[in-house]
């Protein structure tokens, strides 16, 4: 754990890499998320991490480096369920708080929450069903 004096107070390409790397260490150890990610990324994780560096760079620094379709990628992941987004957000929030000061952490949290909700809507919302969907853990 980083002391508050050592927490980053700025967003840069390097700080995004630190966040993404620390976050995915947690994901790979998480009992709920690890199996989903292991099926989606069975081999070398570096291409995924590189894509996530570009994604968060585009989101937080407006660099435009990310080129992809997150909805299409998530549609084909077996076992993905709405409740897993809450676990993802909890780990992401925790990691943000470890890497960044509170102000920067909050900026990431706000964006991550919006992104998670958008993905959930795109993946699971159906006009003929109640929203949000009931948890099916």
N, CA, C and O atoms as CSV, one atom per row, in Angstrom:
chain,resi,resn,atom,element,x,y,z
A,1,UNK,N,N,0.844,-1.185,0.000
A,1,UNK,CA,C,0.000,0.000,0.000
A,1,UNK,C,C,0.885,1.243,0.000
A,1,UNK,O,O,1.879,1.314,0.722
A,2,UNK,N,N,0.510,2.206,-0.810
A,2,UNK,CA,C,1.258,3.451,-0.928
A,2,UNK,C,C,0.761,4.418,0.151
A,2,UNK,O,O,-0.447,4.554,0.348
A,3,UNK,N,N,1.686,5.094,0.855
A,3,UNK,CA,C,1.263,6.096,1.833
A,3,UNK,C,C,0.652,7.275,1.092
A,3,UNK,O,O,0.932,7.488,-0.087
A,4,UNK,N,N,-0.186,8.045,1.793
A,4,UNK,CA,C,-0.870,9.153,1.126
A,4,UNK,C,C,0.115,10.168,0.556
A,4,UNK,O,O,-0.181,10.821,-0.444
A,5,UNK,N,N,1.282,10.306,1.180
A,5,UNK,CA,C,2.302,11.220,0.650
A,5,UNK,C,C,2.861,10.731,-0.681
A,5,UNK,O,O,3.333,11.538,-1.482
A,6,UNK,N,N,2.815,9.429,-0.928
A,6,UNK,CA,C,3.366,8.855,-2.157
A,6,UNK,C,C,2.324,8.665,-3.251
A,6,UNK,O,O,2.678,8.360,-4.389
A,7,UNK,N,N,1.052,8.839,-2.927
A,7,UNK,CA,C,0.009,8.647,-3.926
A,7,UNK,C,C,0.139,9.704,-5.013
A,7,UNK,O,O,0.518,10.846,-4.751
A,8,UNK,N,N,-0.181,9.305,-6.221
A,8,UNK,CA,C,-0.042,10.195,-7.364
A,8,UNK,C,C,-1.156,11.233,-7.380
A,8,UNK,O,O,-2.307,10.934,-7.064
A,9,UNK,N,N,-0.798,12.445,-7.751
A,9,UNK,CA,C,-1.776,13.536,-7.801
A,9,UNK,C,C,-1.948,14.069,-9.220
A,9,UNK,O,O,-2.362,15.210,-9.423
A,10,UNK,N,N,-1.627,13.237,-10.182
A,10,UNK,CA,C,-1.757,13.619,-11.585
A,10,UNK,C,C,-2.042,12.376,-12.420
A,10,UNK,O,O,-1.779,11.248,-12.004
A,11,UNK,N,N,-2.580,12.612,-13.591
A,11,UNK,CA,C,-2.848,11.523,-14.537
A,11,UNK,C,C,-1.871,11.667,-15.693
A,11,UNK,O,O,-1.762,12.727,-16.310
A,12,UNK,N,N,-1.169,10.585,-15.970
A,12,UNK,CA,C,-0.225,10.540,-17.079
A,12,UNK,C,C,-0.280,9.147,-17.685
A,12,UNK,O,O,-0.925,8.253,-17.137
A,13,UNK,N,N,0.386,8.962,-18.800
A,13,UNK,CA,C,0.457,7.624,-19.389
A,13,UNK,C,C,1.079,6.643,-18.392
A,13,UNK,O,O,0.619,5.509,-18.259
A,14,UNK,N,N,2.115,7.083,-17.703
A,14,UNK,CA,C,2.775,6.214,-16.729
A,14,UNK,C,C,1.857,5.876,-15.554
A,14,UNK,O,O,1.820,4.726,-15.115
A,15,UNK,N,N,1.125,6.846,-15.046
A,15,UNK,CA,C,0.238,6.566,-13.906
A,15,UNK,C,C,-0.918,5.659,-14.330
A,15,UNK,O,O,-1.386,4.841,-13.538
A,16,UNK,N,N,-1.373,5.801,-15.558
A,16,UNK,CA,C,-2.412,4.897,-16.075
A,16,UNK,C,C,-1.871,3.476,-16.136
A,16,UNK,O,O,-2.571,2.536,-15.760
A,17,UNK,N,N,-0.645,3.302,-16.600
A,17,UNK,CA,C,-0.047,1.960,-16.637
A,17,UNK,C,C,0.049,1.377,-15.228
A,17,UNK,O,O,-0.240,0.197,-15.027
A,18,UNK,N,N,0.450,2.189,-14.257
A,18,UNK,CA,C,0.533,1.711,-12.878
A,18,UNK,C,C,-0.831,1.248,-12.376
A,18,UNK,O,O,-0.946,0.192,-11.754
A,19,UNK,N,N,-1.857,2.039,-12.647
A,19,UNK,CA,C,-3.214,1.682,-12.224
A,19,UNK,C,C,-3.675,0.394,-12.887
A,19,UNK,O,O,-4.139,-0.524,-12.211
A,20,UNK,N,N,-3.552,0.324,-14.193
A,20,UNK,CA,C,-4.019,-0.849,-14.946
A,20,UNK,C,C,-3.276,-2.106,-14.487
A,20,UNK,O,O,-3.901,-3.142,-14.257
A,21,UNK,N,N,-1.971,-2.026,-14.354
A,21,UNK,CA,C,-1.194,-3.196,-13.932
A,21,UNK,C,C,-1.608,-3.659,-12.532
A,21,UNK,O,O,-1.806,-4.853,-12.307
A,22,UNK,N,N,-1.739,-2.720,-11.593
A,22,UNK,CA,C,-2.124,-3.079,-10.220
A,22,UNK,C,C,-3.538,-3.648,-10.182
A,22,UNK,O,O,-3.812,-4.602,-9.454
A,23,UNK,N,N,-4.426,-3.063,-10.964
A,23,UNK,CA,C,-5.812,-3.538,-11.003
A,23,UNK,C,C,-5.899,-4.971,-11.526
A,23,UNK,O,O,-6.583,-5.807,-10.934
A,24,UNK,N,N,-5.216,-5.257,-12.623
A,24,UNK,CA,C,-5.334,-6.588,-13.206
A,24,UNK,C,C,-4.618,-7.665,-12.398
A,24,UNK,O,O,-4.939,-8.845,-12.542
A,25,UNK,N,N,-3.664,-7.296,-11.560
A,25,UNK,CA,C,-3.121,-8.259,-10.598
A,25,UNK,C,C,-4.249,-8.714,-9.679
A,25,UNK,O,O,-4.387,-9.906,-9.403
A,26,UNK,N,N,-5.050,-7.772,-9.210
A,26,UNK,CA,C,-6.182,-8.099,-8.332
A,26,UNK,C,C,-7.239,-8.923,-9.054
A,26,UNK,O,O,-7.762,-9.892,-8.506
A,27,UNK,N,N,-7.549,-8.536,-10.279
A,27,UNK,CA,C,-8.551,-9.258,-11.062
A,27,UNK,C,C,-8.152,-10.726,-11.208
A,27,UNK,O,O,-8.984,-11.621,-11.059
A,28,UNK,N,N,-6.890,-10.963,-11.496
A,28,UNK,CA,C,-6.422,-12.327,-11.742
A,28,UNK,C,C,-6.439,-13.181,-10.476
A,28,UNK,O,O,-6.364,-14.407,-10.558
A,29,UNK,N,N,-6.536,-12.541,-9.303
A,29,UNK,CA,C,-6.598,-13.262,-8.041
A,29,UNK,C,C,-8.009,-13.328,-7.462
A,29,UNK,O,O,-8.243,-14.039,-6.485
A,30,UNK,N,N,-8.926,-12.613,-8.038
A,30,UNK,CA,C,-10.278,-12.513,-7.490
A,30,UNK,C,C,-11.093,-13.772,-7.784
A,30,UNK,O,O,-11.143,-14.217,-8.931
A,31,UNK,N,N,-11.729,-14.351,-6.768
A,31,UNK,CA,C,-12.466,-15.601,-6.992
A,31,UNK,C,C,-13.639,-15.476,-7.964
A,31,UNK,O,O,-13.992,-16.451,-8.627
A,32,UNK,N,N,-14.244,-14.295,-8.059
A,32,UNK,CA,C,-15.367,-14.128,-8.987
A,32,UNK,C,C,-14.914,-13.746,-10.388
A,32,UNK,O,O,-15.426,-14.275,-11.375
A,33,UNK,N,N,-13.968,-12.839,-10.479
A,33,UNK,CA,C,-13.567,-12.309,-11.783
A,33,UNK,C,C,-12.494,-13.139,-12.479
A,33,UNK,O,O,-12.490,-13.245,-13.705
A,34,UNK,N,N,-11.597,-13.722,-11.713
A,34,UNK,CA,C,-10.480,-14.457,-12.321
A,34,UNK,C,C,-10.936,-15.524,-13.320
A,34,UNK,O,O,-10.360,-15.609,-14.405
A,35,UNK,N,N,-11.944,-16.341,-13.001
A,35,UNK,CA,C,-12.346,-17.369,-13.981
A,35,UNK,C,C,-12.874,-16.789,-15.289
A,35,UNK,O,O,-12.621,-17.336,-16.362
A,36,UNK,N,N,-13.609,-15.677,-15.197
A,36,UNK,CA,C,-14.149,-15.042,-16.404
A,36,UNK,C,C,-13.005,-14.525,-17.266
A,36,UNK,O,O,-12.972,-14.753,-18.476
A,37,UNK,N,N,-12.062,-13.822,-16.625
A,37,UNK,CA,C,-10.927,-13.266,-17.366
A,37,UNK,C,C,-10.007,-14.367,-17.893
A,37,UNK,O,O,-9.454,-14.240,-18.985
A,38,UNK,N,N,-9.842,-15.431,-17.136
A,38,UNK,CA,C,-8.974,-16.527,-17.584
A,38,UNK,C,C,-9.533,-17.175,-18.860
A,38,UNK,O,O,-8.774,-17.578,-19.741
A,39,UNK,N,N,-10.857,-17.270,-18.948
A,39,UNK,CA,C,-11.461,-17.821,-20.171
A,39,UNK,C,C,-11.324,-16.838,-21.332
A,39,UNK,O,O,-11.104,-17.243,-22.473
A,40,UNK,N,N,-11.456,-15.548,-21.035
A,40,UNK,CA,C,-11.392,-14.543,-22.103
A,40,UNK,C,C,-9.957,-14.276,-22.559
A,40,UNK,O,O,-9.710,-13.954,-23.722
A,41,UNK,N,N,-9.003,-14.419,-21.608
A,41,UNK,CA,C,-7.586,-14.156,-21.912
A,41,UNK,C,C,-6.779,-15.362,-21.426
A,41,UNK,O,O,-6.153,-15.307,-20.367
A,42,UNK,N,N,-6.794,-16.448,-22.198
A,42,UNK,CA,C,-6.153,-17.677,-21.718
A,42,UNK,C,C,-4.628,-17.687,-21.797
A,42,UNK,O,O,-3.993,-18.561,-21.206
A,43,UNK,N,N,-4.041,-16.760,-22.496
A,43,UNK,CA,C,-2.586,-16.789,-22.683
A,43,UNK,C,C,-1.919,-15.525,-22.195
A,43,UNK,O,O,-2.016,-15.153,-21.026
A,44,UNK,N,N,-1.255,-14.887,-23.101
A,44,UNK,CA,C,-0.479,-13.684,-22.816
A,44,UNK,C,C,-1.412,-12.507,-22.521
A,44,UNK,O,O,-2.254,-12.150,-23.344
A,45,UNK,N,N,-1.252,-11.917,-21.346
A,45,UNK,CA,C,-2.086,-10.781,-20.941
A,45,UNK,C,C,-1.607,-9.454,-21.505
A,45,UNK,O,O,-2.365,-8.484,-21.494
A,46,UNK,N,N,-0.380,-9.377,-21.998
A,46,UNK,CA,C,0.159,-8.076,-22.408
A,46,UNK,C,C,-0.676,-7.377,-23.479
A,46,UNK,O,O,-0.869,-6.165,-23.384
A,47,UNK,N,N,-1.181,-8.080,-24.491
A,47,UNK,CA,C,-2.024,-7.373,-25.470
A,47,UNK,C,C,-3.259,-6.730,-24.824
A,47,UNK,O,O,-3.646,-5.619,-25.187
A,48,UNK,N,N,-3.872,-7.432,-23.868
A,48,UNK,CA,C,-5.032,-6.855,-23.179
A,48,UNK,C,C,-4.619,-5.636,-22.355
A,48,UNK,O,O,-5.290,-4.604,-22.384
A,49,UNK,N,N,-3.517,-5.762,-21.624
A,49,UNK,CA,C,-3.049,-4.634,-20.810
A,49,UNK,C,C,-2.725,-3.426,-21.692
A,49,UNK,O,O,-3.066,-2.293,-21.352
A,50,UNK,N,N,-2.080,-3.670,-22.800
A,50,UNK,CA,C,-1.748,-2.583,-23.729
A,50,UNK,C,C,-3.014,-1.899,-24.231
A,50,UNK,O,O,-3.067,-0.675,-24.352
A,51,UNK,N,N,-4.032,-2.707,-24.520
A,51,UNK,CA,C,-5.307,-2.157,-24.959
A,51,UNK,C,C,-5.953,-1.322,-23.849
A,51,UNK,O,O,-6.555,-0.283,-24.115
A,52,UNK,N,N,-5.820,-1.790,-22.596
A,52,UNK,CA,C,-6.400,-1.051,-21.468
A,52,UNK,C,C,-5.630,0.235,-21.172
A,52,UNK,O,O,-6.227,1.221,-20.739
A,53,UNK,N,N,-4.327,0.239,-21.397
A,53,UNK,CA,C,-3.571,1.493,-21.272
A,53,UNK,C,C,-4.135,2.513,-22.263
A,53,UNK,O,O,-4.379,3.668,-21.913
A,54,UNK,N,N,-4.335,2.069,-23.497
A,54,UNK,CA,C,-4.853,2.964,-24.536
A,54,UNK,C,C,-6.283,3.399,-24.212
A,54,UNK,O,O,-6.647,4.555,-24.426
A,55,UNK,N,N,-7.091,2.469,-23.697
A,55,UNK,CA,C,-8.476,2.787,-23.351
A,55,UNK,C,C,-8.525,3.891,-22.294
A,55,UNK,O,O,-9.191,4.910,-22.477
A,56,UNK,N,N,-7.809,3.674,-21.184
A,56,UNK,CA,C,-7.857,4.659,-20.096
A,56,UNK,C,C,-7.146,5.956,-20.484
A,56,UNK,O,O,-7.510,7.021,-19.986
A,57,UNK,N,N,-6.158,5.893,-21.347
A,57,UNK,CA,C,-5.537,7.099,-21.869
A,57,UNK,C,C,-6.563,7.907,-22.664
A,57,UNK,O,O,-6.634,9.129,-22.533
A,58,UNK,N,N,-7.342,7.231,-23.475
A,58,UNK,CA,C,-8.382,7.904,-24.250
A,58,UNK,C,C,-9.460,8.494,-23.349
A,58,UNK,O,O,-9.924,9.610,-23.582
A,59,UNK,N,N,-9.855,7.756,-22.331
A,59,UNK,CA,C,-10.910,8.217,-21.421
A,59,UNK,C,C,-10.433,9.395,-20.568
A,59,UNK,O,O,-11.115,10.414,-20.472
A,60,UNK,N,N,-9.268,9.249,-19.955
A,60,UNK,CA,C,-8.831,10.229,-18.952
A,60,UNK,C,C,-7.977,11.365,-19.527
A,60,UNK,O,O,-7.994,12.479,-19.005
A,61,UNK,N,N,-7.242,11.086,-20.588
A,61,UNK,CA,C,-6.371,12.110,-21.170
A,61,UNK,C,C,-6.854,12.575,-22.541
A,61,UNK,O,O,-6.231,13.432,-23.168
A,62,UNK,N,N,-7.970,12.005,-23.003
A,62,UNK,CA,C,-8.559,12.292,-24.315
A,62,UNK,C,C,-7.537,12.207,-25.459
A,62,UNK,O,O,-7.506,13.053,-26.353
A,63,UNK,N,N,-6.704,11.161,-25.400
A,63,UNK,CA,C,-5.663,10.990,-26.414
A,63,UNK,C,C,-6.178,10.369,-27.710
A,63,UNK,O,O,-5.558,10.522,-28.762
A,64,UNK,N,N,-7.315,9.665,-27.636
A,64,UNK,CA,C,-7.820,8.995,-28.826
A,64,UNK,C,C,-7.020,7.763,-29.203
A,64,UNK,O,O,-7.138,7.269,-30.325
A,65,UNK,N,N,-6.202,7.255,-28.280
A,65,UNK,CA,C,-5.356,6.091,-28.603
A,65,UNK,C,C,-6.145,4.793,-28.708
A,65,UNK,O,O,-5.719,3.872,-29.405
A,66,UNK,N,N,-7.279,4.701,-28.036
A,66,UNK,CA,C,-8.033,3.444,-28.048
A,66,UNK,C,C,-8.862,3.341,-29.318
A,66,UNK,O,O,-9.601,4.253,-29.686
A,67,UNK,N,N,-8.714,2.211,-29.962
A,67,UNK,CA,C,-9.522,1.889,-31.130
A,67,UNK,C,C,-10.126,0.517,-30.867
A,67,UNK,O,O,-9.429,-0.496,-30.921
A,68,UNK,N,N,-11.391,0.489,-30.588
A,68,UNK,CA,C,-12.010,-0.793,-30.302
A,68,UNK,C,C,-13.490,-0.635,-30.041
A,68,UNK,O,O,-14.036,0.468,-30.065
A,69,UNK,N,N,-14.123,-1.763,-29.791
A,69,UNK,CA,C,-15.553,-1.806,-29.527
A,69,UNK,C,C,-15.770,-2.625,-28.253
A,69,UNK,O,O,-15.910,-3.846,-28.327
A,70,UNK,N,N,-15.800,-1.979,-27.094
A,70,UNK,CA,C,-15.935,-2.714,-25.838
A,70,UNK,C,C,-17.205,-3.567,-25.767
A,70,UNK,O,O,-17.176,-4.670,-25.221
A,71,UNK,N,N,-18.304,-3.074,-26.305
A,71,UNK,CA,C,-19.551,-3.846,-26.246
A,71,UNK,C,C,-19.391,-5.155,-27.016
A,71,UNK,O,O,-19.720,-6.220,-26.493
A,72,UNK,N,N,-18.900,-5.093,-28.229
A,72,UNK,CA,C,-18.717,-6.313,-29.027
A,72,UNK,C,C,-17.783,-7.290,-28.330
A,72,UNK,O,O,-18.035,-8.495,-28.337
A,73,UNK,N,N,-16.709,-6.790,-27.728
A,73,UNK,CA,C,-15.761,-7.661,-27.022
A,73,UNK,C,C,-16.425,-8.352,-25.832
A,73,UNK,O,O,-16.207,-9.541,-25.597
A,74,UNK,N,N,-17.235,-7.605,-25.084
A,74,UNK,CA,C,-17.866,-8.174,-23.889
A,74,UNK,C,C,-19.041,-9.092,-24.226
A,74,UNK,O,O,-19.367,-9.986,-23.446
A,75,UNK,N,N,-19.673,-8.882,-25.367
A,75,UNK,CA,C,-20.800,-9.737,-25.760
A,75,UNK,C,C,-20.403,-11.202,-25.901
A,75,UNK,O,O,-21.231,-12.085,-25.675
A,76,UNK,N,N,-19.177,-11.473,-26.261
A,76,UNK,CA,C,-18.750,-12.851,-26.528
A,76,UNK,C,C,-18.047,-13.505,-25.336
A,76,UNK,O,O,-17.528,-14.614,-25.465
A,77,UNK,N,N,-18.023,-12.843,-24.192
A,77,UNK,CA,C,-17.350,-13.419,-23.022
A,77,UNK,C,C,-18.311,-14.339,-22.294
A,77,UNK,O,O,-19.325,-13.882,-21.768
A,78,UNK,N,N,-18.005,-15.641,-22.256
A,78,UNK,CA,C,-18.892,-16.572,-21.560
A,78,UNK,C,C,-18.865,-16.319,-20.050
A,78,UNK,O,O,-17.810,-16.097,-19.456
A,79,UNK,N,N,-20.049,-16.361,-19.456
A,79,UNK,CA,C,-20.146,-16.263,-18.005
A,79,UNK,C,C,-20.266,-14.857,-17.465
A,79,UNK,O,O,-20.407,-14.679,-16.255
A,80,UNK,N,N,-20.214,-13.848,-18.324
A,80,UNK,CA,C,-20.333,-12.484,-17.825
A,80,UNK,C,C,-21.776,-12.237,-17.376
A,80,UNK,O,O,-22.721,-12.567,-18.092
A,81,UNK,N,N,-21.936,-11.654,-16.188
A,81,UNK,CA,C,-23.236,-11.399,-15.592
A,81,UNK,C,C,-23.253,-9.988,-15.015
A,81,UNK,O,O,-22.199,-9.445,-14.681
A,82,UNK,N,N,-24.429,-9.393,-14.894
A,82,UNK,CA,C,-24.514,-8.009,-14.393
A,82,UNK,C,C,-23.840,-7.791,-13.038
A,82,UNK,O,O,-23.179,-6.771,-12.844
A,83,UNK,N,N,-23.991,-8.717,-12.110
A,83,UNK,CA,C,-23.431,-8.505,-10.760
A,83,UNK,C,C,-21.899,-8.439,-10.771
A,83,UNK,O,O,-21.300,-7.874,-9.856
A,84,UNK,N,N,-21.270,-9.006,-11.786
A,84,UNK,CA,C,-19.807,-8.975,-11.846
A,84,UNK,C,C,-19.269,-7.562,-12.073
A,84,UNK,O,O,-18.121,-7.275,-11.733
A,85,UNK,N,N,-20.083,-6.691,-12.639
A,85,UNK,CA,C,-19.650,-5.309,-12.822
A,85,UNK,C,C,-19.457,-4.616,-11.480
A,85,UNK,O,O,-18.577,-3.766,-11.339
A,86,UNK,N,N,-20.274,-4.972,-10.496
A,86,UNK,CA,C,-20.109,-4.383,-9.163
A,86,UNK,C,C,-18.789,-4.828,-8.542
A,86,UNK,O,O,-18.101,-4.034,-7.900
A,87,UNK,N,N,-18.440,-6.087,-8.732
A,87,UNK,CA,C,-17.162,-6.576,-8.205
A,87,UNK,C,C,-16.002,-5.900,-8.925
A,87,UNK,O,O,-15.022,-5.508,-8.293
A,88,UNK,N,N,-16.109,-5.763,-10.232
A,88,UNK,CA,C,-15.088,-5.081,-11.022
A,88,UNK,C,C,-14.901,-3.661,-10.507
A,88,UNK,O,O,-13.775,-3.213,-10.292
A,89,UNK,N,N,-16.019,-2.951,-10.311
A,89,UNK,CA,C,-15.948,-1.573,-9.815
A,89,UNK,C,C,-15.331,-1.503,-8.421
A,89,UNK,O,O,-14.548,-0.597,-8.135
A,90,UNK,N,N,-15.678,-2.448,-7.554
A,90,UNK,CA,C,-15.116,-2.441,-6.195
A,90,UNK,C,C,-13.602,-2.587,-6.245
A,90,UNK,O,O,-12.891,-1.860,-5.553
A,91,UNK,N,N,-13.100,-3.512,-7.050
A,91,UNK,CA,C,-11.648,-3.683,-7.177
A,91,UNK,C,C,-11.000,-2.469,-7.835
A,91,UNK,O,O,-9.907,-2.056,-7.448
A,92,UNK,N,N,-11.667,-1.907,-8.817
A,92,UNK,CA,C,-11.122,-0.740,-9.494
A,92,UNK,C,C,-11.059,0.449,-8.532
A,92,UNK,O,O,-10.057,1.161,-8.478
A,93,UNK,N,N,-12.129,0.652,-7.781
A,93,UNK,CA,C,-12.152,1.733,-6.781
A,93,UNK,C,C,-11.026,1.559,-5.767
A,93,UNK,O,O,-10.311,2.508,-5.442
A,94,UNK,N,N,-10.883,0.343,-5.279
A,94,UNK,CA,C,-9.836,0.045,-4.300
A,94,UNK,C,C,-8.451,0.370,-4.869
A,94,UNK,O,O,-7.619,0.981,-4.198
A,95,UNK,N,N,-8.226,-0.040,-6.091
A,95,UNK,CA,C,-6.927,0.187,-6.727
A,95,UNK,C,C,-6.685,1.672,-6.980
A,95,UNK,O,O,-5.576,2.165,-6.773
A,96,UNK,N,N,-7.706,2.375,-7.421
A,96,UNK,CA,C,-7.571,3.829,-7.618
A,96,UNK,C,C,-7.145,4.498,-6.322
A,96,UNK,O,O,-6.267,5.361,-6.319
A,97,UNK,N,N,-7.772,4.096,-5.217
A,97,UNK,CA,C,-7.454,4.679,-3.923
A,97,UNK,C,C,-6.048,4.366,-3.446
A,97,UNK,O,O,-5.474,5.111,-2.651
A,98,UNK,N,N,-5.503,3.279,-3.924
A,98,UNK,CA,C,-4.135,2.909,-3.556
A,98,UNK,C,C,-3.093,3.644,-4.399
A,98,UNK,O,O,-1.991,3.922,-3.924
A,99,UNK,N,N,-3.437,3.954,-5.633
A,99,UNK,CA,C,-2.471,4.551,-6.564
A,99,UNK,C,C,-2.536,6.085,-6.554
A,99,UNK,O,O,-1.506,6.758,-6.589
A,100,UNK,N,N,-3.755,6.623,-6.507
A,100,UNK,CA,C,-3.948,8.064,-6.661
A,100,UNK,C,C,-4.476,8.717,-5.393
A,100,UNK,O,O,-5.041,8.058,-4.520
A,101,UNK,N,N,-4.278,10.022,-5.314
A,101,UNK,CA,C,-4.891,10.776,-4.222
A,101,UNK,C,C,-6.405,10.794,-4.446
A,101,UNK,O,O,-6.892,10.355,-5.488
A,102,UNK,N,N,-7.131,11.299,-3.473
A,102,UNK,CA,C,-8.603,11.204,-3.518
A,102,UNK,C,C,-9.205,11.922,-4.725
A,102,UNK,O,O,-10.136,11.406,-5.343
A,103,UNK,N,N,-8.697,13.081,-5.064
A,103,UNK,CA,C,-9.254,13.825,-6.193
A,103,UNK,C,C,-9.131,13.082,-7.512
A,103,UNK,O,O,-10.093,13.003,-8.276
A,104,UNK,N,N,-7.962,12.544,-7.780
A,104,UNK,CA,C,-7.746,11.788,-9.020
A,104,UNK,C,C,-8.513,10.473,-8.978
A,104,UNK,O,O,-9.097,10.058,-9.979
A,105,UNK,N,N,-8.512,9.823,-7.829
A,105,UNK,CA,C,-9.276,8.573,-7.676
A,105,UNK,C,C,-10.735,8.799,-8.041
A,105,UNK,O,O,-11.339,7.996,-8.753
A,106,UNK,N,N,-11.286,9.879,-7.556
A,106,UNK,CA,C,-12.697,10.176,-7.821
A,106,UNK,C,C,-12.947,10.399,-9.309
A,106,UNK,O,O,-13.982,9.982,-9.828
A,107,UNK,N,N,-12.022,11.044,-9.995
A,107,UNK,CA,C,-12.176,11.234,-11.440
A,107,UNK,C,C,-12.261,9.892,-12.162
A,107,UNK,O,O,-13.101,9.709,-13.044
A,108,UNK,N,N,-11.392,8.954,-11.787
A,108,UNK,CA,C,-11.436,7.614,-12.378
A,108,UNK,C,C,-12.724,6.893,-12.002
A,108,UNK,O,O,-13.348,6.253,-12.848
A,109,UNK,N,N,-13.121,6.992,-10.747
A,109,UNK,CA,C,-14.330,6.296,-10.279
A,109,UNK,C,C,-15.576,6.754,-11.039
A,109,UNK,O,O,-16.405,5.939,-11.443
A,110,UNK,N,N,-15.690,8.045,-11.222
A,110,UNK,CA,C,-16.851,8.583,-11.941
A,110,UNK,C,C,-16.895,8.017,-13.359
A,110,UNK,O,O,-17.943,7.557,-13.813
A,111,UNK,N,N,-15.779,8.051,-14.044
A,111,UNK,CA,C,-15.726,7.520,-15.417
A,111,UNK,C,C,-15.996,6.014,-15.440
A,111,UNK,O,O,-16.758,5.529,-16.277
A,112,UNK,N,N,-15.367,5.278,-14.516
A,112,UNK,CA,C,-15.534,3.821,-14.484
A,112,UNK,C,C,-16.984,3.433,-14.207
A,112,UNK,O,O,-17.496,2.483,-14.798
A,113,UNK,N,N,-17.637,4.154,-13.322
A,113,UNK,CA,C,-19.038,3.858,-13.006
A,113,UNK,C,C,-19.921,4.081,-14.228
A,113,UNK,O,O,-20.806,3.274,-14.512
A,114,UNK,N,N,-19.686,5.159,-14.944
A,114,UNK,CA,C,-20.466,5.432,-16.166
A,114,UNK,C,C,-20.210,4.376,-17.231
A,114,UNK,O,O,-21.135,3.916,-17.900
A,115,UNK,N,N,-18.962,4.001,-17.379
A,115,UNK,CA,C,-18.604,2.985,-18.378
A,115,UNK,C,C,-19.254,1.644,-18.024
A,115,UNK,O,O,-19.811,0.972,-18.893
A,116,UNK,N,N,-19.181,1.260,-16.754
A,116,UNK,CA,C,-19.777,-0.014,-16.320
A,116,UNK,C,C,-21.284,-0.012,-16.560
A,116,UNK,O,O,-21.838,-0.998,-17.046
A,117,UNK,N,N,-21.942,1.087,-16.224
A,117,UNK,CA,C,-23.390,1.158,-16.431
A,117,UNK,C,C,-23.728,1.097,-17.910
A,117,UNK,O,O,-24.684,0.425,-18.296
A,118,UNK,N,N,-22.969,1.779,-18.735
A,118,UNK,CA,C,-23.207,1.732,-20.177
A,118,UNK,C,C,-23.033,0.319,-20.727
A,118,UNK,O,O,-23.836,-0.144,-21.537
A,119,UNK,N,N,-21.986,-0.355,-20.285
A,119,UNK,CA,C,-21.765,-1.736,-20.733
A,119,UNK,C,C,-22.893,-2.650,-20.269
A,119,UNK,O,O,-23.386,-3.473,-21.041
A,120,UNK,N,N,-23.301,-2.508,-19.017
A,120,UNK,CA,C,-24.406,-3.344,-18.508
A,120,UNK,C,C,-25.670,-3.113,-19.325
A,120,UNK,O,O,-26.354,-4.067,-19.696
A,121,UNK,N,N,-25.977,-1.873,-19.601
A,121,UNK,CA,C,-27.166,-1.586,-20.405
A,121,UNK,C,C,-27.052,-2.209,-21.792
A,121,UNK,O,O,-27.999,-2.830,-22.276
A,122,UNK,N,N,-25.909,-2.047,-22.425
A,122,UNK,CA,C,-25.722,-2.588,-23.777
A,122,UNK,C,C,-25.783,-4.114,-23.790
A,122,UNK,O,O,-26.310,-4.707,-24.731
A,123,UNK,N,N,-25.248,-4.745,-22.754
A,123,UNK,CA,C,-25.183,-6.207,-22.726
A,123,UNK,C,C,-26.459,-6.867,-22.233
A,123,UNK,O,O,-26.819,-7.948,-22.697
A,124,UNK,N,N,-27.149,-6.222,-21.293
A,124,UNK,CA,C,-28.221,-6.928,-20.590
A,124,UNK,C,C,-29.589,-6.264,-20.649
A,124,UNK,O,O,-30.586,-6.933,-20.378
A,125,UNK,N,N,-29.687,-5.004,-20.984
A,125,UNK,CA,C,-30.990,-4.343,-20.965
A,125,UNK,C,C,-31.871,-4.847,-22.099
A,125,UNK,O,O,-31.450,-4.928,-23.253
A,126,UNK,N,N,-33.087,-5.179,-21.742
A,126,UNK,CA,C,-34.098,-5.550,-22.727
A,126,UNK,C,C,-35.381,-4.830,-22.335
A,126,UNK,O,O,-35.787,-4.890,-21.175
A,127,UNK,N,N,-36.023,-4.156,-23.273
A,127,UNK,CA,C,-37.204,-3.351,-22.929
A,127,UNK,C,C,-38.334,-4.144,-22.291
A,127,UNK,O,O,-39.147,-3.582,-21.558
A,128,UNK,N,N,-38.393,-5.435,-22.558
A,128,UNK,CA,C,-39.482,-6.259,-22.023
A,128,UNK,C,C,-39.154,-6.885,-20.662
A,128,UNK,O,O,-39.922,-7.700,-20.153
A,129,UNK,N,N,-38.014,-6.503,-20.075
A,129,UNK,CA,C,-37.611,-7.056,-18.780
A,129,UNK,C,C,-37.339,-5.925,-17.792
A,129,UNK,O,O,-37.002,-4.809,-18.188
A,130,UNK,N,N,-37.489,-6.230,-16.485
A,130,UNK,CA,C,-37.204,-5.189,-15.487
A,130,UNK,C,C,-35.730,-4.796,-15.477
A,130,UNK,O,O,-34.848,-5.614,-15.740
A,131,UNK,N,N,-35.482,-3.506,-15.162
A,131,UNK,CA,C,-34.113,-3.015,-15.040
A,131,UNK,C,C,-33.970,-2.296,-13.716
A,131,UNK,O,O,-34.857,-1.525,-13.351
A,132,UNK,N,N,-32.914,-2.513,-12.997
A,132,UNK,CA,C,-31.804,-3.401,-13.311
A,132,UNK,C,C,-32.202,-4.862,-13.136
A,132,UNK,O,O,-33.142,-5.167,-12.401
A,133,UNK,N,N,-31.493,-5.763,-13.805
A,133,UNK,CA,C,-31.840,-7.185,-13.684
A,133,UNK,C,C,-31.557,-7.671,-12.272
A,133,UNK,O,O,-30.660,-7.176,-11.589
A,134,UNK,N,N,-32.342,-8.649,-11.856
A,134,UNK,CA,C,-32.087,-9.235,-10.545
A,134,UNK,C,C,-30.773,-9.993,-10.578
A,134,UNK,O,O,-30.404,-10.576,-11.597
A,135,UNK,N,N,-30.081,-9.979,-9.468
A,135,UNK,CA,C,-28.792,-10.669,-9.386
A,135,UNK,C,C,-29.005,-12.172,-9.530
A,135,UNK,O,O,-29.894,-12.758,-8.911
A,136,UNK,N,N,-28.166,-12.775,-10.363
A,136,UNK,CA,C,-28.222,-14.226,-10.561
A,136,UNK,C,C,-26.837,-14.798,-10.316
A,136,UNK,O,O,-26.215,-15.376,-11.207
A,137,UNK,N,N,-26.373,-14.624,-9.096
A,137,UNK,CA,C,-25.040,-15.110,-8.745
A,137,UNK,C,C,-24.969,-16.602,-8.788
A,137,UNK,O,O,-23.914,-17.177,-8.518
